[in-house]
Amino acid sequence: MTAFKTLTSIKDTETFIEENELAFLYITMPNCSVCHGLQPQMEEMFSNYPKIKTRTIDASELTEIAGKFNVFTAPVLLLFVEGKEYVREARIVHTEPFEEKIARIYENMVD
């Protein structure tokens, strides 16, 4: 399992999405118990999908992220395919259905 690397600017975030065919953002807040409990599960899950590049963003550190991606709660999980938002989950994430979506997309993009 690999910990998500952190993005700290809008420019770096946009570049990350543009440069990766499959890009996943995990947007979190420091006082969010759901965020902290879910992140290790997401890190473990995404270790099964090596072609999906992953990053995390602390919305309290990068406040512009809320406007850029219409973030009103945390956590927010965003999967981009070829630069377009493809999957969005927020706050309460049911991991099994979420992984089923990711697996389907991954199989279609990678195979």
C-alpha positions as CSV (number, residue, x, y, z in Angstrom):
1,M,0.0,0.0,0.0
2,T,1.3,3.4,-1.0
3,A,0.3,6.7,0.7
4,F,-1.3,9.2,-1.6
5,K,1.1,12.1,-2.5
6,T,-0.2,15.6,-1.7
7,L,-1.0,18.4,-4.2
8,T,-0.6,21.9,-2.9
9,S,-1.7,24.2,-5.8
10,I,-4.4,24.5,-8.4
11,K,-1.8,24.5,-11.2
12,D,-0.2,21.3,-9.9
13,T,-3.7,19.7,-9.7
14,E,-4.6,20.7,-13.2
15,T,-1.3,19.5,-14.6
16,F,-1.7,16.2,-12.7
17,I,-5.2,15.6,-14.3
18,E,-4.0,16.6,-17.8
19,E,-0.9,14.4,-17.7
20,N,-2.5,11.2,-16.5
21,E,-5.1,9.2,-18.5
22,L,-6.5,8.0,-15.2
23,A,-6.2,10.4,-12.3
24,F,-7.8,10.1,-8.8
25,L,-8.1,13.0,-6.3
26,Y,-8.9,12.4,-2.7
27,I,-10.0,15.8,-1.2
28,T,-9.9,15.9,2.6
29,M,-10.2,18.2,5.6
30,P,-8.1,18.0,8.8
31,N,-11.0,17.7,11.2
32,C,-12.9,15.0,9.2
33,S,-13.0,11.7,10.9
34,V,-14.6,10.1,7.8
35,C,-11.7,11.4,5.7
36,H,-9.0,9.9,8.0
37,G,-10.8,6.6,8.3
38,L,-11.5,6.2,4.6
39,Q,-8.1,7.2,3.2
40,P,-6.2,4.1,4.2
41,Q,-8.9,2.0,2.6
42,M,-8.7,4.0,-0.6
43,E,-4.9,3.8,-0.6
44,E,-5.1,0.0,-0.3
45,M,-7.8,-0.3,-2.9
46,F,-5.9,1.9,-5.5
47,S,-2.8,-0.3,-5.0
48,N,-4.7,-2.8,-7.1
49,Y,-5.0,-0.3,-10.0
50,P,-1.5,0.8,-10.8
51,K,-2.4,2.7,-13.9
52,I,-4.6,5.1,-11.9
53,K,-2.4,7.9,-10.5
54,T,-3.5,9.1,-7.1
55,R,-3.1,12.3,-5.1
56,T,-4.7,13.9,-2.1
57,I,-5.6,17.5,-1.4
58,D,-6.2,19.2,1.9
59,A,-9.1,21.5,1.2
60,S,-8.2,23.7,4.2
61,E,-4.7,24.2,2.8
62,L,-5.8,24.7,-0.8
63,T,-9.1,26.6,-0.3
64,E,-9.5,27.3,-4.1
65,I,-10.1,23.6,-4.6
66,A,-13.7,24.0,-3.4
67,G,-14.5,26.5,-6.2
68,K,-12.6,24.6,-8.8
69,F,-14.3,21.2,-8.2
70,N,-17.6,22.3,-6.5
71,V,-16.5,20.7,-3.2
72,F,-19.0,21.4,-0.3
73,T,-18.1,18.5,2.1
74,A,-15.3,16.1,2.7
75,P,-14.1,13.7,1.7
76,V,-14.6,14.0,-2.0
77,L,-13.3,11.3,-4.3
78,L,-12.9,12.2,-7.9
79,L,-11.8,10.0,-10.8
80,F,-10.8,11.7,-14.1
81,V,-10.6,9.8,-17.3
82,E,-8.6,11.6,-20.0
83,G,-9.1,14.9,-18.2
84,K,-12.8,14.6,-17.7
85,E,-14.5,14.0,-14.3
86,Y,-16.0,10.5,-14.5
87,V,-16.8,9.4,-11.0
88,R,-17.6,11.6,-7.9
89,E,-18.4,10.3,-4.5
90,A,-18.7,12.5,-1.4
91,R,-19.0,12.3,2.4
92,I,-20.3,8.8,2.9
93,V,-18.7,6.4,0.5
94,H,-19.7,2.8,0.2
95,T,-16.4,1.2,-0.7
96,E,-17.7,-2.0,-2.4
97,P,-19.9,-0.2,-5.0
98,F,-17.2,2.5,-5.5
99,E,-14.6,-0.2,-6.2
100,E,-16.9,-1.9,-8.7
101,K,-17.2,1.4,-10.6
102,I,-13.4,1.9,-10.6
103,A,-12.8,-1.7,-11.7
104,R,-15.2,-1.4,-14.6
105,I,-13.6,1.8,-15.8
106,Y,-10.1,0.4,-15.3
107,E,-10.8,-2.8,-17.3
108,N,-12.2,-0.7,-20.2
109,M,-9.3,1.7,-20.2
110,V,-6.4,-0.7,-19.6
111,D,-7.4,-3.8,-21.5
